Amino acid sequence: MRKKFLGAVPVAMAALALVASIGTPATAAGTRRATLIRGGGSDTTYAMMQKLDNLYNGSPGCVVLDTNPATQDLNGKCYPNVAGTDQKENYFHDVATENYPLGSSNGVLQLCNQGHAGVGPLNYARSSRGPRDTDCAGVRFVGYARDGISWWTSDTNTDAPANLTQNQLKLIFTGNGNTSNCATNWNQVGGSSGPIVVYTAQPGSGTRSTFDGFLGTSSDACIPAQFKDGNAGNGEHVIFENNADGIANTDLSSAIFPYSFGRFVQNGGQGGSLGKIDGIAASNSTIGNGTFPYGRFLYNVYRATTATLPAGPATKSYVSELNGWLCKGKGAHSIDPITNKNFRLDIEDVIKGEGFVPIPLGAIGGGVAGQSYCRVTTL
């Protein structure tokens, strides 16, 4: 039977030996102890990674129970070459966990500043944006799923059209580079007469950063200054990403807000719908085949080539692009004794169940040889 997360005896004993994996040297099989793998950053992928963590934490590995209770190791030791050992999954019974979201850019910043005073421990960063030239050197962005960003309107909004072109979105959010040209009425972009009230996500959000990239400039450009000054008391329109609860009730029938497709699925729509872009609706199919215009990768980011504090073996065993558990091929996985399916298929089921799209087997890219179910993105 698969062990429960932090529940059954093997994990309970392994947890006694949890240590941060940054800087942990590689060791021979059977000698390394269970390691804590801590992720942090993105809100978009937080819930999905929690479910993938649970799958990983519960997958089989080495035997930790001694046949002789009198000599039982209580520090997470693996007993190698014992019947029942699974070499393909979570061999050392490492424990993956997720910090509460700070946003993608803040997560990458925390990862880059490991070892500095006042910076909490982090082994990898969740990111829903790609690499930027302001990120520190040596971090590797490993894409393991795809998502799309569309525009959300409330079901009470009867003025918005069903479709907006990319140029119309730019007019609404940025004035197409000139704020004196901001579209302020839905009839300017193919809808009925009614005001447009622009909302966007907070700075530091990967969804905000990626959406800004699609627009070519900041998505708060057409928001009046008093509504983006950080003072919630006067009607803030810069709100937490992928959560329409932050939109004022008086604005719901007029508001537009960028929204992750996967998070929209997870949140049940929040009483609204996602509009089409260039006539194409966001869906698993259109995001997967690349026809939805505002598609993106979802990443885990780790310290690959940094001179100090590179990722340890536990982190790489989980999120690295070639042999990491989330990325490696079906042949490198075993059969899940609970579902009777290959663990790769279990991983894909979790990704799909959270509204996102698994990446097919293919060339890793980014200067990394080989094939896997992940892609490395570089600037």
N, C-alpha and C positions, 0 to 999 in steps of 0.2 A: 504493500500500500504506500502511496506517495505520502511523505511526511507533510504535516501542515506547517505553514509559515510560522517559525518560532514556536512551534507547538510540540512536536514529538521529541522523544529523547535525543536522537542524533543531533538535531539542530540546537536543542537546549544546551547540550554539552559543547557543541561547536561555538555557540554564542559566548561562552566563557572566554574564548580566545580571540574575540573580534578586535582587529587592529586596523588602522587606516592603511590602505594599500599603496599610497603614494610613497615611492622610494623603497618599497619592499623588494629585496633581491629575489631573483628566481631561485627556486630550490628544487631538489629532486622529488619525484612523486613519492608521496607517503610521508614527507617530512614537513611540508608547509602546513600551517594551521588555518582554520577558517578565518576569512577576512571580511570586514565590512566594506562594501562598495557603495559610496554615497554619491547620488546624483542631485543636481539642483539647477534651477534656472527657469525654463519655459513653463508657462501655464498651459499652453496648447497641448503639450505632450505629457503633462503631469499624470493624469488619470490613466492614460495608456501605459506609461512606464511602470506605474504601480502594479498594474495587472501583469505586465511582462516580468516584473520582479518576482511576483508571487509564483509564476510559472517556473522561473529559474530557481528560486529558492526551494521549491518542492520537487525539482527534478532529481533523479538518482545520481549517486556518485560512489565515493569510497565507503567501505565499511568502517563504522566508528564504534561498534560494540565489540568488546573483547569476549571471547568464548569463556573466559574465566573471570567472573565478577570480582574476584579478589585483586586482580591486576588491571581492572578497568582504568584507562586513561581518562582524566576529567578535564583535559585541556584541548579538546577538539582534535585529537590525533587520528590520522587515517591509518588503518591496518592494511597495507598493500598486499596484492596478490591473494586476496581472499575471495572465495566464491560469493557472487552477488555484487561485486564491484562493477560499476558502470564507468568506463573510461571516456565516454562521449559527451556527457552532460556536465552537471555541476560537481566535478569530482571531489573538490575539497569542502563542499557544502558551504561555500561563501554565501553571504547574506547581502543582497542588493536592497537598497532603500532609497527613498526620494525625499529631499528637503522640500518644504513648502515653496511654491513659486515666488521668485523675485523678478521674473522676466528673463528672456533669452540673453540680452546683452549684459545684464547684471550677473547672470550665471557664468558667462564666458569670462567676465572681468574677475569674478571670484576665483575661477579656475586659474587664470593667469597670475593672480596675486597670492597663490599658495605659498606659505612660509612667511608671509609678512604679518606684522603685528595687527591684531584686530580683524583678521580674515579667517573665517571658519573653515574647517576641513572640507574638501570636495575632491572627488576622484574623477568625475566627468560632469560636463554641463549639458543639460537639455537645451536645444536651440531650434527654434522654428524659423530662423534666418540663416543665410549662408555666411561665409567668412567675409570679414571686412579688413581693409588695410590698416585699420587702427587696432585690430586684435594683436595679441602678443605673438611672437615668433614661436614656431614649434608645435602649435596646437593643430590637431587634425579633425576636420569636420566629416563625420561618417553619416551619410544619409541612409536611413533604413526604411523609410516610408514616404508616401507623398500625400499632399493636402492641397486644397485650393482656398483662395480668399475671395469671397464674393461680397455683395452689399445686402444688408438686412434692412427690411422695412416692416413695420407693424401691420398686422391684419386690419387694423383700423385706418390705415393709410389708403384712401381710395383715389388719390391723385397720381401716385407714382406709376410709371409704365412698367410693363413686365420685363423690359429689356433696356439696358443702357450700353452704348458703345464705350470703348475705352476713352475716346475723346470727350464724351459727355461726362464720364466720371471725373476726368481731369477738370472740366469746367465746374463741376459741383464742388470738388474738394480743394482745388487750387486756382481756379480761374484760368486754367491752362498756362500757369506761370505768371499771371497778372491778376492780382486780387480785385482789381476794379472790374474784372470780367466774370466774377463768380456767378454761376447760375443760382438764383435765389428762389425761382418758382418752377414747379414741376412742368409747367407748359413750355418752358424753355428747352426741355430735354425729351419732349414727346409725350408728356403726361397731361393731366388736367390742371386747371388753375388752382394753385394752392402753394403755400410757402414750403421751401426746403430748409430743414434745420439739420446742420451737419454735426455729427458726433464722430469722434475717433478714439483710438486706444492710447493708453499712457505711453510716454517715452520709456525706452528700455524694453518694450514689448517686441518680440520677434515678429508678431503679426503686424504691428505698426511699422516696423522697419521695412518689412518686405512689401507691404502695401504702398508705403512712401516710394519705394524703389519702382514699383509699377507705374505710379503717377508721375515720377520724375522730380518730385519735391515733397515737402511736408504736407501731410493730409489735414493738418490743422490750419492751413493758410487762409481758408475762407471762414473760419470760426472767428467771430468778433472777439476782440482782446479781452473783454470782461468775462468771457466764458472759457478762457484758457489761461487764467492767472493762478490756478491752483487753489482758489477760494471756493469751496463747495457751497458756501452760503449765498453766493450770488448767481448760481446756476451754471456749474461747471459742465462743459461739453467734452472734456478730455477725461474719459472714464476707463475703468479696468477692462482689458481686452476680453472679447468673446463673452460679454455678459450684458445683455440689454436691460437688466434691472437698473442700471445706472442712468438710464434715460428718463428724464422727468415725465410724469404722466401727461402734463400739458403739451409735451412735444411729440408724444408717440405717434399721433396721426400725421406728422410732418417729417419725422426724423429719418435719416439715413446713417448707417453705421457699418464699417467693414467687419467681416465675420468669417472665421475659419469654418470650412465645410464640416470637418470632423467634429469640432466643438458644437456646431449647430445641431448635428445629429445627436451628440451626447446630451445636449441640453433640451432636446425635444422641441426646438424651434422657438421657444420663449414667446409664443403668441405672434410670430411673424414668419416671413418667408425670405428666401434668398433669390434675388433677381438674376436674370441672365446677363452675360457680358458678351457683346458682339453676337447675340442670338444663341449663345451656348450656355446651357444650365450646368452648374457644378454638379457632378455625380461621380461615383466611383469609376464609372466607365470613362467619362471625359477627362477626369484628373489622371487616370491611369494611362490613357493613350496620348496625353499631352495636348488635346484639342481645346481644353478649357484654358482661356488666355492667362489667367492669374493662378497658375499652378506653382507649387514649391516642394522642395524636399524638406523633410523633418530630420534633424540631426541629433546625434550624440557626439560630444566634442571631448577629446582627451589629449593629454600632454604626451605627444609622440616622440618628438626629437629635441625636447628642451634639455639644456645642459644640466639643470638642477631639477630635482623632484619629478622625473619622468613617471609616467603611469607604471604601476606595478603589475605583476602577472595576473592578479585577480581582476583588475579593471580591464586589461586587455582580453582576458578570457571571456569577458561578458560583452564588451562593446566594440572591440577592434574590427577592422574592415574585412579581414580575410579569414581568420580562425576564431573570431569572437562568436559567442553562442548565438547572438542575434543575427549574424551575417552568414555563417558557414552553410555549406550545402547539405542536402538531405542525407547524403552518404556519410557525413561526419556526425550525424545525429542518430540516436537510437529510437526505439518505439516507446511512447509514453504508456506505462502500464495502466493508467487510468482511462485514457481515451482510445487506446489501441491504435493511435495514429503516430506517424513520425513527428518528432518534436518541432521540425520546421513547419509542418502544417498547423500545429498548435499555435506557434508564433504568429502565423498568418491569420489564424482565426481571431486572435486577440486584436491584431491591428485592424482587421475588417470590422470587428465588433465595436470598435471605438470610432468608426466612421472614416477611417483613413485607408490608404491603398498600399499594400505591400509592393516592394520593388521586385521585379523578376530577376532571375539568375542572369548575370551578364558581367562584362568587364568592369572591374572596380574603378579604374581611371585615377586621375589625380596623381599620376606617376607611380601608382602601385600596381604591380603585375598580378595577374590572376583573375578569377571570377568568383563572385559571391552574390548574395542577395542584398548587398550594400554598395554604395557609391561614395567615393571620396571627392569632395568638391574643393577646389583651390581657386584663388583669385586669378 
